[in-house]
Amino acid sequence: MRSVGYSLNTAVADIIDNSIAAHAKTISIRYFDHGEDPYVAIIDDGDGMDYETAVNAMKLAGTNPNAKRNANDLGRFGLGLKTASLSQARSVMLSTVQHGRQNTLRWDLDHVARTREWDLETLDEEQTNLELGK
Protein backbone atom coordinates (compact mmCIF):
# COMPACT_ATOMS: atom_id res chain seq x y z
CA MET A 1 0.00 0.00 0.00
CA ARG A 2 3.00 2.31 0.47
CA SER A 3 3.54 2.51 -3.27
CA VAL A 4 0.13 3.62 -4.51
CA GLY A 5 1.58 6.49 -6.49
CA TYR A 6 1.70 9.44 -4.11
CA SER A 7 4.20 12.19 -4.73
CA LEU A 8 5.17 14.39 -1.78
CA ASN A 9 2.83 17.10 -3.11
CA THR A 10 -0.19 14.82 -3.49
CA ALA A 11 0.46 13.18 -0.12
CA VAL A 12 0.53 16.57 1.62
CA ALA A 13 -2.59 17.67 -0.27
CA ASP A 14 -4.44 14.51 0.78
CA ILE A 15 -3.63 15.16 4.44
CA ILE A 16 -4.62 18.83 4.13
CA ASP A 17 -8.02 17.61 2.92
CA ASN A 18 -8.50 16.21 6.45
CA SER A 19 -7.76 19.65 7.94
CA ILE A 20 -10.33 21.23 5.64
CA ALA A 21 -12.91 18.60 6.59
CA ALA A 22 -12.21 19.42 10.27
CA HIS A 23 -13.13 23.11 9.66
CA ALA A 24 -9.55 24.37 10.04
CA LYS A 25 -9.18 28.09 9.47
CA THR A 26 -5.37 27.99 9.63
CA ILE A 27 -3.16 25.21 8.26
CA SER A 28 0.62 25.32 8.70
CA ILE A 29 3.06 23.06 6.87
CA ARG A 30 6.50 22.57 8.40
CA TYR A 31 9.09 20.77 6.34
CA PHE A 32 12.57 19.80 7.46
CA ASP A 33 14.70 17.59 5.23
CA HIS A 34 18.19 17.94 6.67
CA GLY A 35 20.00 15.45 8.89
CA GLU A 36 18.92 12.00 9.92
CA ASP A 37 15.36 12.82 10.98
CA PRO A 38 13.55 14.66 8.18
CA TYR A 39 9.86 15.37 8.74
CA VAL A 40 6.77 17.06 7.42
CA ALA A 41 4.30 18.39 9.99
CA ILE A 42 0.83 19.56 9.07
CA ILE A 43 -0.70 21.58 11.89
CA ASP A 44 -4.21 22.97 11.92
CA ASP A 45 -6.76 24.58 14.22
CA GLY A 46 -9.58 22.25 13.22
CA ASP A 47 -12.16 20.53 15.41
CA GLY A 48 -9.81 17.91 16.83
CA MET A 49 -10.77 14.34 17.72
CA ASP A 50 -11.50 12.37 20.84
CA TYR A 51 -9.52 9.17 21.45
CA GLU A 52 -12.00 6.81 19.77
CA THR A 53 -12.27 9.00 16.67
CA ALA A 54 -8.46 9.32 16.47
CA VAL A 55 -8.04 5.53 16.70
CA ASN A 56 -10.62 5.10 13.95
CA ALA A 57 -8.80 7.71 11.82
CA MET A 58 -5.61 5.66 12.16
CA LYS A 59 -7.26 2.38 11.12
CA LEU A 60 -6.74 1.29 7.55
CA ALA A 61 -10.07 1.61 5.75
CA GLY A 62 -11.61 2.87 8.99
CA THR A 63 -14.42 4.67 7.16
CA ASN A 64 -17.35 2.95 5.54
CA PRO A 65 -17.51 4.39 1.99
CA ASN A 66 -21.31 4.12 2.10
CA ALA A 67 -21.66 6.08 5.34
CA LYS A 68 -23.30 9.50 5.20
CA ARG A 69 -20.64 12.23 5.09
CA ASN A 70 -20.58 15.96 5.56
CA ALA A 71 -20.52 17.99 2.35
CA ASN A 72 -16.98 19.24 3.11
CA ASP A 73 -15.61 15.72 3.79
CA LEU A 74 -13.27 15.00 0.89
CA GLY A 75 -12.30 11.49 2.06
CA ARG A 76 -14.18 8.43 1.01
CA PHE A 77 -12.47 5.20 2.05
CA GLY A 78 -10.51 6.06 5.21
CA LEU A 79 -7.13 5.43 3.60
CA GLY A 80 -5.74 8.89 2.83
CA LEU A 81 -4.07 9.81 6.11
CA LYS A 82 -2.22 6.52 6.45
CA THR A 83 -1.37 5.78 2.83
CA ALA A 84 -0.38 9.37 2.05
CA SER A 85 1.85 9.55 5.11
CA LEU A 86 3.41 6.12 4.84
CA SER A 87 4.04 6.57 1.12
CA GLN A 88 6.57 9.24 2.11
CA ALA A 89 7.78 8.13 5.54
CA ARG A 90 8.25 5.16 7.84
CA SER A 91 6.22 6.74 10.63
CA VAL A 92 3.01 8.74 10.93
CA MET A 93 2.02 10.47 14.15
CA LEU A 94 -1.42 11.95 14.76
CA SER A 95 -1.65 14.34 17.68
CA THR A 96 -5.05 15.91 18.26
CA VAL A 97 -6.62 18.09 20.91
CA GLN A 98 -10.33 18.28 21.64
CA HIS A 99 -11.91 19.87 24.71
CA GLY A 100 -8.45 20.34 26.24
CA ARG A 101 -7.53 16.65 25.99
CA GLN A 102 -4.60 15.60 23.81
CA ASN A 103 -4.45 12.21 22.13
CA THR A 104 -1.37 11.08 20.19
CA LEU A 105 -1.17 7.91 18.11
CA ARG A 106 1.61 6.61 15.89
CA TRP A 107 2.18 4.00 13.24
CA ASP A 108 5.91 3.29 13.06
CA LEU A 109 7.05 0.76 10.46
CA ASP A 110 10.37 0.27 12.25
CA HIS A 111 8.45 -0.65 15.43
CA VAL A 112 6.34 -3.08 13.38
CA ALA A 113 9.50 -4.66 11.92
CA ARG A 114 11.11 -4.99 15.38
CA THR A 115 8.06 -6.42 17.16
CA ARG A 116 6.45 -8.19 14.19
CA GLU A 117 3.16 -6.77 15.47
CA TRP A 118 0.90 -4.13 13.95
CA ASP A 119 0.61 -2.14 17.16
CA LEU A 120 -0.86 1.32 16.98
CA GLU A 121 1.22 3.15 19.57
CA THR A 122 -0.44 5.51 22.05
CA LEU A 123 1.96 8.21 23.24
CA ASP A 124 1.55 9.97 26.56
CA GLU A 125 2.15 13.72 26.96
CA GLU A 126 5.85 13.31 27.78
CA GLN A 127 6.47 11.04 24.77
CA THR A 128 4.48 13.40 22.53
CA ASN A 129 6.46 16.43 23.65
CA LEU A 130 9.72 14.53 23.11
CA GLU A 131 8.65 13.56 19.58
CA LEU A 132 7.53 17.12 18.81
CA GLY A 133 10.80 18.52 20.11
CA LYS A 134 9.21 20.55 22.90
C-alpha positions in Angstrom: 0.0 0.0 0.0 3.0 2.3 0.5 3.5 2.5 -3.3 0.1 3.6 -4.5 1.6 6.5 -6.5 1.7 9.4 -4.1 4.2 12.2 -4.7 5.2 14.4 -1.8 2.8 17.1 -3.1 -0.2 14.8 -3.5 0.5 13.2 -0.1 0.5 16.6 1.6 -2.6 17.7 -0.3 -4.4 14.5 0.8 -3.6 15.2 4.4 -4.6 18.8 4.1 -8.0 17.6 2.9 -8.5 16.2 6.5 -7.8 19.6 7.9 -10.3 21.2 5.6 -12.9 18.6 6.6 -12.2 19.4 10.3 -13.1 23.1 9.7 -9.6 24.4 10.0 -9.2 28.1 9.5 -5.4 28.0 9.6 -3.2 25.2 8.3 0.6 25.3 8.7 3.1 23.1 6.9 6.5 22.6 8.4 9.1 20.8 6.3 12.6 19.8 7.5 14.7 17.6 5.2 18.2 17.9 6.7 20.0 15.4 8.9 18.9 12.0 9.9 15.4 12.8 11.0 13.6 14.7 8.2 9.9 15.4 8.7 6.8 17.1 7.4 4.3 18.4 10.0 0.8 19.6 9.1 -0.7 21.6 11.9 -4.2 23.0 11.9 -6.8 24.6 14.2 -9.6 22.3 13.2 -12.2 20.5 15.4 -9.8 17.9 16.8 -10.8 14.3 17.7 -11.5 12.4 20.8 -9.5 9.2 21.4 -12.0 6.8 19.8 -12.3 9.0 16.7 -8.5 9.3 16.5 -8.0 5.5 16.7 -10.6 5.1 14.0 -8.8 7.7 11.8 -5.6 5.7 12.2 -7.3 2.4 11.1 -6.7 1.3 7.5 -10.1 1.6 5.8 -11.6 2.9 9.0 -14.4 4.7 7.2 -17.3 3.0 5.5 -17.5 4.4 2.0 -21.3 4.1 2.1 -21.7 6.1 5.3 -23.3 9.5 5.2 -20.6 12.2 5.1 -20.6 16.0 5.6 -20.5 18.0 2.3 -17.0 19.2 3.1 -15.6 15.7 3.8 -13.3 15.0 0.9 -12.3 11.5 2.1 -14.2 8.4 1.0 -12.5 5.2 2.1 -10.5 6.1 5.2 -7.1 5.4 3.6 -5.7 8.9 2.8 -4.1 9.8 6.1 -2.2 6.5 6.5 -1.4 5.8 2.8 -0.4 9.4 2.1 1.8 9.6 5.1 3.4 6.1 4.8 4.0 6.6 1.1 6.6 9.2 2.1 7.8 8.1 5.5 8.2 5.2 7.8 6.2 6.7 10.6 3.0 8.7 10.9 2.0 10.5 14.1 -1.4 11.9 14.8 -1.7 14.3 17.7 -5.0 15.9 18.3 -6.6 18.1 20.9 -10.3 18.3 21.6 -11.9 19.9 24.7 -8.4 20.3 26.2 -7.5 16.7 26.0 -4.6 15.6 23.8 -4.5 12.2 22.1 -1.4 11.1 20.2 -1.2 7.9 18.1 1.6 6.6 15.9 2.2 4.0 13.2 5.9 3.3 13.1 7.1 0.8 10.5 10.4 0.3 12.3 8.5 -0.7 15.4 6.3 -3.1 13.4 9.5 -4.7 11.9 11.1 -5.0 15.4 8.1 -6.4 17.2 6.4 -8.2 14.2 3.2 -6.8 15.5 0.9 -4.1 13.9 0.6 -2.1 17.2 -0.9 1.3 17.0 1.2 3.2 19.6 -0.4 5.5 22.0 2.0 8.2 23.2 1.6 10.0 26.6 2.1 13.7 27.0 5.9 13.3 27.8 6.5 11.0 24.8 4.5 13.4 22.5 6.5 16.4 23.7 9.7 14.5 23.1 8.7 13.6 19.6 7.5 17.1 18.8 10.8 18.5 20.1 9.2 20.6 22.9 
